[in-house]
Amino acid sequence: MKRFTGLFLGLSLLVGWLGMAVAQEHTMQPPKVLVVTREFLKPGRVGSIHERAESAFVQAFARAKWPTHYLAMDSLSGKTRSLFLTGYDSFDAWEKDALAEQKNAALTAALEHAAAVDGDLLDTVDGGAFALREDQSLRMAVDLSHMRYFEIELFHLKPGHDKEWEEAVKMVKAAYEKGVPDAHWAMYEEVYGGGNTFIAINPMKAASEIDKGMGQGKDFAAAMGEDGMKKLDELSAKAIESSETNLFLLNPRMSYVGDDMINADDFWKRKAPAAPMAAPKKSEEKRTGE
């Protein structure tokens, strides 16, 4: 559900990680500005029910041939929620997209109708805008078209401890560069919607990457060394108020992606959401009872 007029996580295939192909393998760089929306769903409103409501947004943007695209994903851990990601190359580009959307009367009307229907399924909605921290990211470019999961680690920092945080991230990044050659993530700092918050996003092709990552802990520790691990613990304790890691499954039925993504992998082809199982007719119930 792209709103605010688009507040939340969604990505532009023209500008960034969820979008611009910069190599034949569809390798993509993450966007400089990431707008994220979280929809927390009411009990029993997940699955095809939510997908049908969200498909109205996808259809509206497709009819308008809207150039800005977004990704949708569903939570596999934590509270039941969906994330929508939209990326821009600048805050100015975000503003221009929002203003153009407002001027399109047909699109605006379709989105308002879709929002009214979708709103009945939701408990709460919130959003934020994040800026890419290239200095705290590692091997950011990925072939997003073949990704299926997003692992997102969220860090809330203690006020006044930015220096310790930056030093800790620098140590972690150096150890992964040295000891774990296939590790990658994009780090974002929240600019609007909160404060002292960072998110590290790790796209994955398959759940087997989780197993592999858990087995690489010893490689990371070896690269850090005993003294390095001790210092990292001290810096983390000083800088981090709280942290959590959650896993999300990409949902092609609720995502609005461009032809580059669709042509690269059939996973992204637009398909109608699955219809829920119909209740039996009266006559069928009677026959069943007999």
C-alpha positions, 0 to 999 in steps of 0.5 A: 500500500503506497501512501503518504502519498507513498509513506513507507517501504517501496522501491523505484526500479528507476533509482535504486536497489529495488530498481535500477539494473546496473549490470546484465545480472540485474545487480542493483544498488540500494536507494539513497532514500528509503521510505518505509510503511508498516501495516499491522493487521487485525487477527484473521486478516492475513493471506489472500484477504489482505492480498486482494485489498492490496492488489487494488493499489497495484492495479491502480499504479499499473493502469496509470503506468506509474514510474515509481515502484515498490516492494511488499513483504510479509512478516515471518516473525514478530507481530503480524505485519506487512512492509512496503518499501519505496526508494528514491535517489533524493528527498527531492525525488520523493517530493516530486513523486508525491506532487505528481501523484496528487495531480493525477485525479484518476489515480488519486481516486483509485488509491483513496478507494483502495485505502478505504477497503484496506483500512478495514483490515488494519490495526495500525499503520506507521512509517518512516524515511531512512537515509542510506549510510554507505560507510556502514554498509557492506557489498550493497549491490545485489541481484534483487530480482531473485531474492525471496527474503529480507532479514532486517535488523533494527538498532535503537541507540542511546542518545549521545553514543554515536561515536561508539556506534560508528566505531562498533560498526567499523569493527564489524564491517572490517571483520566481515570483509576479512573473514566472511567474503559473501556477507552483505547488507545495506545500513540505513539511518532513520531521518523521519518517523523516530530517532537514533534508529538504524536498520541493516537490510540483508536480502536473501535468495533462500532460507538456506542462507540463514543456516549458512550465516549461523555457521559463519559465526566462528569465522567472524569471531576469528576475524575479530580476535579475542580482544576485538570481541571484548571491545565490540561487546563494550562498545555495543553495551555503551551505544545500543539501547535495544535491537531485534532481528526479523525475517520477511517474505517478499510478496509479489502479489502486493508488490508493484515492480517494473518490467526489468524485475518481471522479465528477470524472474517469473516470481514477479509476474502479476497474478491475481490473489488466490480466492478464499475457499467458498462456503458450501451452498445450502444444498451441499450442506444438506447432502453432506449431512445425509 
